[in-house]
Amino acid sequence: MDTFVGALEMHSPLSMALDIFKKTKIAFVPILTPRKEEDDVADDLTPIASFAIRDVLPLIRESNFEIPIKQLSSPLISVDRTTSIKDILDYMMNRGIRNIGIKEDLSAHKNNHGFGGDKDRKHAKLLGIINDRKILEFLLSHNGREAMCKNGIAGLAEVSIMDNLDMASISKVNPNTTVSDAAELLMDIRNPYLIVGREEGKDNEEDSCILTPWDIVKKTLK
């Protein structure tokens, strides 16, 4: 029995799930099982559960990977707290990123969209992280729907991040933390990401990096 692209059966190997994650860039896939003979439906398969990329984290935790997370993390891209939701959406889609840092008052050298250069980031304080899920929650909220109904996507240019989106607290870890220890931290649903700080004696926030379940699973089990 063949499974359609983007789904798993109960006996599917983990490698198939990882391949679907890579191809679809979606963090979960449905798990299907054959329908019972008495079910009066046309389809042969029925969804019974889902398998998420976070479900791989316990395996990585138990495997005791000693790789330091500084080898897997990605540079954290940040914007000024006054940046509009429209500009953030444009930036995230153009750069293909799901998480973006929000910093306090970049210097006067920032450009018109609040995206500062290297010198700006040296004097900015990281306030939190906004991810694509938080933006989607806003777009589906009453205020989000109202802004979209009035002026479409252009209406989001008048909506600031700080006044309308909730940011998760910052969980900062040492860059030499092992992959398995980081996986354990990310197993907590309250930690959608980890901020990888500078090594001891190097405290500039502009060089912070971010580590997500995607980073750990894709780069550890590639």
Short mmCIF file of the C-alpha atoms (twelve columns), coordinates in Angstrom:
data_MODEL
# 
_entry.id   MODEL 
# 
loop_
_atom_site.group_PDB 
_atom_site.id 
_atom_site.type_symbol 
_atom_site.label_atom_id 
_atom_site.label_alt_id 
_atom_site.label_comp_id 
_atom_site.label_asym_id 
_atom_site.label_seq_id 
_atom_site.Cartn_x 
_atom_site.Cartn_y 
_atom_site.Cartn_z 
_atom_site.pdbx_PDB_model_num 
ATOM 1   C CA . MET A 1   0.000   0.000  0.000  1 
ATOM 2   C CA . ASP A 2   1.489   3.324  -1.083 1 
ATOM 3   C CA . THR A 3   1.383   6.449  1.045  1 
ATOM 4   C CA . PHE A 4   0.792   9.794  -0.649 1 
ATOM 5   C CA . VAL A 5   3.557   12.394 -0.471 1 
ATOM 6   C CA . GLY A 6   3.629   14.235 2.851  1 
ATOM 7   C CA . ALA A 7   2.230   11.435 5.037  1 
ATOM 8   C CA . LEU A 8   3.469   8.374  6.911  1 
ATOM 9   C CA . GLU A 9   2.125   4.951  7.771  1 
ATOM 10  C CA . MET A 10  2.626   3.360  11.175 1 
ATOM 11  C CA . HIS A 11  5.509   1.189  9.915  1 
ATOM 12  C CA . SER A 12  7.309   3.997  8.022  1 
ATOM 13  C CA . PRO A 13  11.022  4.427  8.904  1 
ATOM 14  C CA . LEU A 14  12.286  7.600  10.556 1 
ATOM 15  C CA . SER A 15  14.303  8.391  7.425  1 
ATOM 16  C CA . MET A 16  11.054  8.826  5.490  1 
ATOM 17  C CA . ALA A 17  9.803   11.367 8.012  1 
ATOM 18  C CA . LEU A 18  13.076  13.300 7.808  1 
ATOM 19  C CA . ASP A 19  12.849  13.297 4.016  1 
ATOM 20  C CA . ILE A 20  9.301   14.723 4.153  1 
ATOM 21  C CA . PHE A 21  10.399  17.424 6.601  1 
ATOM 22  C CA . LYS A 22  13.200  18.388 4.229  1 
ATOM 23  C CA . LYS A 23  11.054  18.454 1.088  1 
ATOM 24  C CA . THR A 24  7.962   20.178 2.489  1 
ATOM 25  C CA . LYS A 25  9.645   22.395 5.120  1 
ATOM 26  C CA . ILE A 26  6.633   21.616 7.336  1 
ATOM 27  C CA . ALA A 27  7.302   20.604 10.935 1 
ATOM 28  C CA . PHE A 28  4.819   17.728 11.117 1 
ATOM 29  C CA . VAL A 29  3.273   15.014 8.949  1 
ATOM 30  C CA . PRO A 30  0.065   12.985 9.382  1 
ATOM 31  C CA . ILE A 31  0.254   9.294  10.248 1 
ATOM 32  C CA . LEU A 32  -2.205  7.133  8.312  1 
ATOM 33  C CA . THR A 33  -3.612  3.678  8.892  1 
ATOM 34  C CA . PRO A 34  -5.764  1.408  6.688  1 
ATOM 35  C CA . ARG A 35  -9.486  1.972  7.110  1 
ATOM 36  C CA . LYS A 36  -11.617 -0.814 8.540  1 
ATOM 37  C CA . GLU A 37  -13.738 -2.785 6.123  1 
ATOM 38  C CA . GLU A 38  -16.945 -1.563 7.742  1 
ATOM 39  C CA . ASP A 39  -16.051 2.117  7.110  1 
ATOM 40  C CA . ASP A 40  -18.237 3.362  4.261  1 
ATOM 41  C CA . VAL A 41  -15.678 5.707  2.661  1 
ATOM 42  C CA . ALA A 42  -13.751 5.793  -0.579 1 
ATOM 43  C CA . ASP A 43  -10.250 6.375  0.811  1 
ATOM 44  C CA . ASP A 44  -8.101  3.405  1.834  1 
ATOM 45  C CA . LEU A 45  -6.256  5.327  4.574  1 
ATOM 46  C CA . THR A 46  -7.369  7.400  7.513  1 
ATOM 47  C CA . PRO A 47  -5.276  9.823  9.655  1 
ATOM 48  C CA . ILE A 48  -4.873  8.726  13.261 1 
ATOM 49  C CA . ALA A 49  -2.061  10.948 14.555 1 
ATOM 50  C CA . SER A 50  0.777   13.224 13.492 1 
ATOM 51  C CA . PHE A 51  4.549   13.070 13.788 1 
ATOM 52  C CA . ALA A 52  6.353   16.359 14.487 1 
ATOM 53  C CA . ILE A 53  9.970   17.334 14.190 1 
ATOM 54  C CA . ARG A 54  9.945   17.828 17.967 1 
ATOM 55  C CA . ASP A 55  9.157   14.120 18.340 1 
ATOM 56  C CA . VAL A 56  12.702  13.375 17.150 1 
ATOM 57  C CA . LEU A 57  14.280  15.376 19.994 1 
ATOM 58  C CA . PRO A 58  14.018  12.577 22.641 1 
ATOM 59  C CA . LEU A 59  15.947  10.280 20.285 1 
ATOM 60  C CA . ILE A 60  18.721  12.869 19.947 1 
ATOM 61  C CA . ARG A 61  18.702  13.418 23.711 1 
ATOM 62  C CA . GLU A 62  19.174  9.706  24.400 1 
ATOM 63  C CA . SER A 63  21.879  9.347  21.732 1 
ATOM 64  C CA . ASN A 64  24.313  11.507 23.738 1 
ATOM 65  C CA . PHE A 65  25.623  13.568 20.844 1 
ATOM 66  C CA . GLU A 66  28.614  15.554 22.074 1 
ATOM 67  C CA . ILE A 67  28.611  18.060 19.179 1 
ATOM 68  C CA . PRO A 68  28.680  21.661 20.511 1 
ATOM 69  C CA . ILE A 69  25.634  23.608 19.377 1 
ATOM 70  C CA . LYS A 70  27.778  26.466 18.081 1 
ATOM 71  C CA . GLN A 71  28.411  24.213 15.072 1 
ATOM 72  C CA . LEU A 72  24.688  23.919 14.295 1 
ATOM 73  C CA . SER A 73  23.258  27.328 15.188 1 
ATOM 74  C CA . SER A 74  22.474  30.118 12.718 1 
ATOM 75  C CA . PRO A 75  23.114  33.877 13.000 1 
ATOM 76  C CA . LEU A 76  20.178  35.690 14.581 1 
ATOM 77  C CA . ILE A 77  18.775  38.374 12.285 1 
ATOM 78  C CA . SER A 78  17.144  41.241 14.182 1 
ATOM 79  C CA . VAL A 79  15.018  44.309 13.501 1 
ATOM 80  C CA . ASP A 80  14.128  47.435 15.415 1 
ATOM 81  C CA . ARG A 81  11.143  47.288 17.781 1 
ATOM 82  C CA . THR A 82  9.333   49.937 15.694 1 
ATOM 83  C CA . THR A 83  9.356   47.794 12.537 1 
ATOM 84  C CA . SER A 84  5.881   47.062 11.129 1 
ATOM 85  C CA . ILE A 85  4.453   43.569 10.764 1 
ATOM 86  C CA . LYS A 86  4.333   44.035 6.987  1 
ATOM 87  C CA . ASP A 87  8.063   44.777 6.804  1 
ATOM 88  C CA . ILE A 88  8.840   41.807 9.038  1 
ATOM 89  C CA . LEU A 89  6.720   39.499 6.872  1 
ATOM 90  C CA . ASP A 90  8.441   40.756 3.715  1 
ATOM 91  C CA . TYR A 91  11.856  40.284 5.279  1 
ATOM 92  C CA . MET A 92  11.140  36.782 6.611  1 
ATOM 93  C CA . MET A 93  9.772   35.601 3.246  1 
ATOM 94  C CA . ASN A 94  12.620  37.128 1.246  1 
ATOM 95  C CA . ARG A 95  15.259  35.605 3.525  1 
ATOM 96  C CA . GLY A 96  13.462  32.294 4.100  1 
ATOM 97  C CA . ILE A 97  13.574  32.530 7.915  1 
ATOM 98  C CA . ARG A 98  10.963  31.656 10.545 1 
ATOM 99  C CA . ASN A 99  12.373  33.527 13.560 1 
ATOM 100 C CA . ILE A 100 13.524  37.133 13.834 1 
ATOM 101 C CA . GLY A 101 14.956  39.044 16.781 1 
ATOM 102 C CA . ILE A 102 13.403  42.262 18.091 1 
ATOM 103 C CA . LYS A 103 15.890  44.788 19.428 1 
ATOM 104 C CA . GLU A 104 15.535  48.051 21.269 1 
ATOM 105 C CA . ASP A 105 16.277  51.323 19.465 1 
ATOM 106 C CA . LEU A 106 18.938  50.723 16.867 1 
ATOM 107 C CA . SER A 107 21.249  53.611 16.072 1 
ATOM 108 C CA . ALA A 108 20.498  56.447 13.674 1 
ATOM 109 C CA . HIS A 109 22.265  54.529 10.886 1 
ATOM 110 C CA . LYS A 110 19.439  51.982 10.436 1 
ATOM 111 C CA . ASN A 111 17.633  52.002 7.105  1 
ATOM 112 C CA . ASN A 112 14.005  52.946 6.558  1 
ATOM 113 C CA . HIS A 113 12.722  49.466 7.371  1 
ATOM 114 C CA . GLY A 114 14.530  49.202 10.693 1 
ATOM 115 C CA . PHE A 115 17.117  46.697 9.496  1 
ATOM 116 C CA . GLY A 116 20.387  47.975 10.856 1 
ATOM 117 C CA . GLY A 117 23.945  47.304 9.781  1 
ATOM 118 C CA . ASP A 118 26.798  45.806 11.762 1 
ATOM 119 C CA . LYS A 119 27.490  48.976 13.739 1 
ATOM 120 C CA . ASP A 120 23.806  49.280 14.733 1 
ATOM 121 C CA . ARG A 121 23.666  45.797 16.204 1 
ATOM 122 C CA . LYS A 122 26.569  46.487 18.546 1 
ATOM 123 C CA . HIS A 123 24.473  48.942 20.560 1 
ATOM 124 C CA . ALA A 124 21.105  47.191 20.529 1 
ATOM 125 C CA . LYS A 125 19.453  45.152 23.277 1 
ATOM 126 C CA . LEU A 126 17.655  41.956 22.314 1 
ATOM 127 C CA . LEU A 127 14.083  42.107 23.631 1 
ATOM 128 C CA . GLY A 128 12.751  38.825 22.317 1 
ATOM 129 C CA . ILE A 129 12.021  36.729 19.262 1 
ATOM 130 C CA . ILE A 130 9.028   36.767 16.924 1 
ATOM 131 C CA . ASN A 131 8.335   33.640 14.864 1 
ATOM 132 C CA . ASP A 132 5.985   32.901 11.989 1 
ATOM 133 C CA . ARG A 133 3.495   31.235 14.333 1 
ATOM 134 C CA . LYS A 134 3.099   34.399 16.416 1 
ATOM 135 C CA . ILE A 135 2.477   36.417 13.262 1 
ATOM 136 C CA . LEU A 136 -0.125  33.903 12.074 1 
ATOM 137 C CA . GLU A 137 -1.870  34.097 15.457 1 
ATOM 138 C CA . PHE A 138 -2.108  37.863 15.054 1 
ATOM 139 C CA . LEU A 139 -3.413  37.668 11.479 1 
ATOM 140 C CA . LEU A 140 -6.207  35.364 12.679 1 
ATOM 141 C CA . SER A 141 -7.041  37.587 15.655 1 
ATOM 142 C CA . HIS A 142 -9.737  40.289 15.653 1 
ATOM 143 C CA . ASN A 143 -7.169  43.098 15.320 1 
ATOM 144 C CA . GLY A 144 -5.340  41.301 12.538 1 
ATOM 145 C CA . ARG A 145 -8.484  40.588 10.528 1 
ATOM 146 C CA . GLU A 146 -9.613  44.187 11.008 1 
ATOM 147 C CA . ALA A 147 -6.312  45.578 9.686  1 
ATOM 148 C CA . MET A 148 -6.409  43.244 6.684  1 
ATOM 149 C CA . CYS A 149 -10.056 44.013 5.870  1 
ATOM 150 C CA . LYS A 150 -9.439  47.754 5.784  1 
ATOM 151 C CA . ASN A 151 -6.356  47.911 3.585  1 
ATOM 152 C CA . GLY A 152 -5.247  44.369 2.794  1 
ATOM 153 C CA . ILE A 153 -1.562  43.545 3.276  1 
ATOM 154 C CA . ALA A 154 -0.755  47.272 3.093  1 
ATOM 155 C CA . GLY A 155 -2.710  47.762 6.329  1 
ATOM 156 C CA . LEU A 156 -0.069  45.776 8.213  1 
ATOM 157 C CA . ALA A 157 2.427   48.574 7.504  1 
ATOM 158 C CA . GLU A 158 0.678   50.571 10.238 1 
ATOM 159 C CA . VAL A 159 0.772   47.762 12.803 1 
ATOM 160 C CA . SER A 160 3.833   47.630 15.053 1 
ATOM 161 C CA . ILE A 161 5.223   44.435 16.507 1 
ATOM 162 C CA . MET A 162 5.619   45.614 20.085 1 
ATOM 163 C CA . ASP A 163 1.995   46.717 20.447 1 
ATOM 164 C CA . ASN A 164 0.372   43.645 18.925 1 
ATOM 165 C CA . LEU A 165 2.542   40.528 19.173 1 
ATOM 166 C CA . ASP A 166 3.614   38.570 22.226 1 
ATOM 167 C CA . MET A 167 7.259   37.568 22.384 1 
ATOM 168 C CA . ALA A 168 8.489   34.448 24.130 1 
ATOM 169 C CA . SER A 169 11.100  34.874 26.843 1 
ATOM 170 C CA . ILE A 170 14.734  34.502 25.843 1 
ATOM 171 C CA . SER A 171 16.419  31.215 26.776 1 
ATOM 172 C CA . LYS A 172 20.158  31.731 26.406 1 
ATOM 173 C CA . VAL A 173 22.633  28.841 26.466 1 
ATOM 174 C CA . ASN A 174 26.397  28.442 26.271 1 
ATOM 175 C CA . PRO A 175 27.738  27.817 22.737 1 
ATOM 176 C CA . ASN A 176 29.574  24.730 23.997 1 
ATOM 177 C CA . THR A 177 26.356  23.081 25.208 1 
ATOM 178 C CA . THR A 178 26.058  19.642 23.618 1 
ATOM 179 C CA . VAL A 179 23.417  18.858 21.011 1 
ATOM 180 C CA . SER A 180 21.823  16.251 23.280 1 
ATOM 181 C CA . ASP A 181 21.525  18.701 26.199 1 
ATOM 182 C CA . ALA A 182 20.057  21.334 23.875 1 
ATOM 183 C CA . ALA A 183 17.556  18.774 22.569 1 
ATOM 184 C CA . GLU A 184 16.366  18.200 26.134 1 
ATOM 185 C CA . LEU A 185 15.807  21.934 26.618 1 
ATOM 186 C CA . LEU A 186 13.886  22.200 23.348 1 
ATOM 187 C CA . MET A 187 11.647  19.284 24.319 1 
ATOM 188 C CA . ASP A 188 9.920   21.813 26.583 1 
ATOM 189 C CA . ILE A 189 7.188   23.365 24.416 1 
ATOM 190 C CA . ARG A 190 7.865   26.699 26.129 1 
ATOM 191 C CA . ASN A 191 11.267  26.768 24.403 1 
ATOM 192 C CA . PRO A 192 10.590  27.093 20.660 1 
ATOM 193 C CA . TYR A 193 14.239  28.110 20.201 1 
ATOM 194 C CA . LEU A 194 17.459  28.737 22.126 1 
ATOM 195 C CA . ILE A 195 19.658  31.815 21.906 1 
ATOM 196 C CA . VAL A 196 23.289  30.760 21.692 1 
ATOM 197 C CA . GLY A 197 25.295  33.366 23.576 1 
ATOM 198 C CA . ARG A 198 28.918  34.359 23.169 1 
ATOM 199 C CA . GLU A 199 31.696  32.407 24.799 1 
ATOM 200 C CA . GLU A 200 32.991  33.643 28.153 1 
ATOM 201 C CA . GLY A 201 34.567  37.067 27.895 1 
ATOM 202 C CA . LYS A 202 32.671  37.924 24.700 1 
ATOM 203 C CA . ASP A 203 29.308  39.380 25.642 1 
ATOM 204 C CA . ASN A 204 28.285  41.428 22.596 1 
ATOM 205 C CA . GLU A 205 24.717  40.489 21.714 1 
ATOM 206 C CA . GLU A 206 25.156  41.389 18.061 1 
ATOM 207 C CA . ASP A 207 26.879  38.057 17.509 1 
ATOM 208 C CA . SER A 208 24.106  35.968 19.082 1 
ATOM 209 C CA . CYS A 209 22.917  32.913 17.185 1 
ATOM 210 C CA . ILE A 210 19.678  30.953 17.290 1 
ATOM 211 C CA . LEU A 211 19.104  27.211 17.561 1 
ATOM 212 C CA . THR A 212 15.746  25.576 16.765 1 
ATOM 213 C CA . PRO A 213 14.460  21.982 16.648 1 
ATOM 214 C CA . TRP A 214 14.869  22.235 12.863 1 
ATOM 215 C CA . ASP A 215 18.589  22.979 13.284 1 
ATOM 216 C CA . ILE A 216 19.168  20.075 15.635 1 
ATOM 217 C CA . VAL A 217 17.210  17.455 13.708 1 
ATOM 218 C CA . LYS A 218 18.230  18.417 10.186 1 
ATOM 219 C CA . LYS A 219 21.912  19.031 10.888 1 
ATOM 220 C CA . THR A 220 22.495  16.214 13.374 1 
ATOM 221 C CA . LEU A 221 20.708  13.477 11.420 1 
ATOM 222 C CA . LYS A 222 21.518  14.651 7.902  1 
# 
